[in-house]
Amino acid sequence: MCPFVFEEIKASLSLTAKAVISMTTVVERIHARINYQVYSRLGLNKLAKKKEQTQGVSRFVYNSIRALSKHSEVALGMVLRSLIEQSPEAMGALINPNTKSVLNGICGDYLHQTKNALAISMQLRKDGQEMTQQAWISLLKKSQGKILLLVHGLCMNDQQWHVEGYDHGEYLAETIGCEVVYLQYNSGLHISENGQILASLLEKFFCWQQEHFDTNRLGISSLQLSILAHSMGGLVTRSACYYAQQQSLNWIKHVEKFICLGTPHHGSVWERVGHKVHQLLNTNSYSRPLGVLANMRSAGITDLRYGNLIEQDWNLEENHQDEFFVECDKRQPIPLPQGVNCYQLAAVKGNYPRSKINKWMTDEFLGDGLVSLKSALGQHKNKQYQLEYPEGNFKIISNCTHMDLLSNPNVSAVLASWLADQ
């Protein structure tokens, strides 16, 4: 039996049981609030004692559902252990990497805090495998000094750069002559947390390079790192660059180019809409329990409200504020990383509109379907947040959605031209 497979399936059962218990509690609270209002109006004060809990038979039913969920988790765990022992390959297939990535994007901070086996740890990967020290040194020897790192977005993983037989990494490796590595990370953590972890991880790998790899002996003048990041990956990379420059880490000196694909530099309108819905749910005593469900979205998702990069952007404990209820943009103004050639490629779903109203809708809201055009281009009405991309270092791709950025032929051509003179 593979212990890791069992732990992942057991973790899935635990997460499912907790979800059922949480949903049961939410339903009970709504039920209890309705009962409370009815009993109060009828003058049945003895029955209107508890606003959050039902009583009598109803309480017994809800408690039974919660208890059954807990016991089912244990019982199913025992059954699965037996099944895994008989057929580990078949049971291992139940844990789909894409499903696991989605779970991490939605509740990855919770998985991390509870040490759930489904929590993804950050890794540099190649061909679906974690990069070891030996693999890294071997890759450097083949690289001719050119490394391209690909960083995925929210709810995704390193394997999802491969879309219907096409992969930006493979295409660019062949076109411009470089070695490609992929990052995998838990996109439900705060962007600043992932940024700090990435900064430390890259420093470790570049320290290995200094200790075991002599570039001069192989006729390589210097080691050049370029980074291609999609969506949230661009924010994670900017965060990593910020922390690397603050700490004077070695790897940041090797970063030659940094390209963002559809990165929400100033957040996503959809997270702000979700935040408003959350607020509305909390204004009514009947719908307030549903706000608990809205609170279940991850720290990484809430960071996308405005595009938080560093811990000070969201850690508002000194102001006694809940990050779920931050009403305005309180980010620190963080410019693009110094000394790095930065590029931004944004998309719009149709042809870029010419009429004022359609242009305004595309710029401020619609964009590529998930990220508004202004956010993707780093444009902001407050000049301190404006990202200054040099002329020629940004481009808009028409008839392209947020996910199409991973495989659109026009995107490929632009990337190749930007990286060609690496």
C-alpha positions, 0 to 999 in steps of 0.5 A: 500500500502507498501511504501517501495515497491513503493519506490523500484519500483520508484527507479528502474524506476529512474535508468532505466530512467537515464540509457536511458538518459546516453546511449542517450548522449553517442550515441549523442556524437559519432554521433557529433564526426563523424559529426565534422570530416566530416564537418571539412574536407568539410570546413563547419566550421559553422557546425563544432562548437560543438564536443560533441553535434549534431545540428538541427534535430538530436539535437532535436531528442536526446533531445526528447528521454531524455525528454521522458525518464524523463516524462515516469519515472513520468507517470509510477510512477503514474501508479505503485502507483495505481497498488500497491494499488490494489495488493501490493504482486504481485508488491512487487515480481517485486523486486527480491533480487538477481537482487537488489544485482547485481545492487548494485554490479555494481552501488551501490556507485551511488545508495548510493550517490543518496539515491536511495531506491535500495541501500542496507544497511549493516545488520547482518541477520538470516533466511532472517531477520535483526538481532535485539538486542533481536534476537542477545541476544537470539542467543548468549544464544543458541550458547554455545559461538560459532558464525559463520559469513558468508560474501558474495561476489560481486553482491550477498546477504545473501540468496545466500549462499543457493545453491540447498538445501545446505548452508555452514552455515547450514551444519557447524552449525549442524556439529561443533555446532555453531550459524550462522549469515549472513552479507548483504552489498552493494558490490558496495561501496569501500571495505574500506567503507564496512570494516569501516561499518562492524567494527562499526556494529560488535562493536555495537553487541558485546557491546550489548553482554557485556551489556546484556549477562553474559557468565560466568553465562551460563558457557561459558568461552568466546565468539568466533567468526569465519568468513567465507568469499567468494570472495570480502567478504574476502577483506571486512573482512580483511578491517574490521579487520584492522580498528578494530585493528587500533581503538582497538575495542572490537569485534576483540579480539573475532575473533578466525578463519577467512576463505577465499573462493576464495578471490582475495587478490591481485585483479582480472585479469578481472578488470585489463583487463577491465581497459585496455579496458577502456584505449583503448576506450579513445585513439580514439575520436570516441570510447571515449564516450563509455569510459563513460559507462566503468566509470559506474562500481562501486567503489567496482569493481575498488577496485578489480583491485589490492585488495584495502583494506583501503582508502589510497589505492584508495583515490589519491586526493593529487596526482590529479589522477582518481581512474579509471586510476591508472596504478600500484599497490599503496596499503598499505601492510596490513598483515593478522589480528594479533592474528587470525587463518587465512585460505585460500581455493582456487579453479582451474577449472580443475585438477591442471596442471603439465606442466609449461605453463598450471601451469603458466596460472592457477597461474597467470590468469585462477584459478577458472575462476574469481580469479587467483590461486596466488591471491587467495592464497595471493602470490605476487612477491613483498614480502611486499604484500605476505600473510603468511598462515601457513602450513596446513592453505591453500588448493587448490580444483580441478575441482571447479569454483569460484561459486562452492566454495559455494556448493562443497562437498570437500569444506564442508569437509575442512571447517568442519575440520578447524572449528571443534576444534573451 
